[in-house]
Amino acid sequence: MTSPTSPRKGATAGGADRRVTFPRLVRSELIKLVSVRSTVWSLSVAVVVLVGFAALMAYGITEQVRAAGGVPGAEMGLDLSTGVGATAAVFGVFLGQLVFVVLGVLAIGSEYSTGMIRSTLTAAPTRVPALAAKTLVYGTVAFLVAAVSMVLAFVVAQPLLASEGLDSTFGDTHVARMLLGGALYLATMTVFSLAVGTVVRSTAAGISVVVALVLILPIFLPLIPWQWIKDAAAYLPNAAESVFSVPGYNSFSPWEGYAVLLVWTTVAATAAVVLLRRRDA
């Protein structure tokens, strides 16, 4: 007579492994992303905005050149050594970042508003892996969508610019860096927004905080007649716009400006981890 054997650790009696592993958390977040209409629509709108505004910018540049008698140069505000084609291609990033901000905040804010966060944290009681999986999925998807959009925007802009001899190639000076920088900026902004959304646990509040930091404060702080405030304004997250802009856009080099955004993202992510572990869902 044999004694009954107990199921293996981490498996059910039927032999199915039900352990919550990081790859399974990533798969779960992917399912959430593609099954929620708001995220799919947000990414679709992002592509349209990035490509559409690149075409508009390219058209505007050619019209300026024609109005100036076909002589581009310093009087036009154009530095042809930096690749006008890339400048047109990344123009949509300034507005498109709003879509990625909303996407990042919605990734976590929607779970708090619907109560789904309780199920997520029940499945992953240590909590941090669940947040890490969500960050990895949304950051990666945002980068891939942004990178494809940057390439499409560049390709769409060139025929318009070619009519005035302003088209660029991927091998021209700064072009690759500006296109890659645009994708990195949007992906990092998505991760930053997700972390802020985790801290405030509200979609509306999260969007308001990020928009204030990226779009509102950079405009109004330099107007305050105190030098230390003007100096501090240079270190807001939008300093990273230098990574997809022509040299001299702000006081930072391209990668120094991007490092400022990385610091903001790291601080926000650290706060998100600490608060997620300490607070009830």
Secondary structure, 3 states (H helix, E strand, C coil): CCCCCCCCCCECCCCCECCCCHHHHHHHHHHHHHHCHHHHHHHHHHHHHHHHHHHHHHHHHHHHHHHCCCCCCHHHCCCHHHCHHHHHHCCCHHHHHHHHHHHHHHHHHHHHHHCHHHHHHHHCCCCHHHHHHHHHHHHHHHHHHHHHHHHHHHHHHHHHHHCCCCCCCCCCCCHHHHHHHHHHHHHHHHHHHHHHHHHHCCHHHHHHHHHHHHHHHHHHHHHCCCHHHHHHHCCCHHHHHHHHCCCCCCCCCHHHHHHHHHHHHHHHHHHHHHHHHHCCC
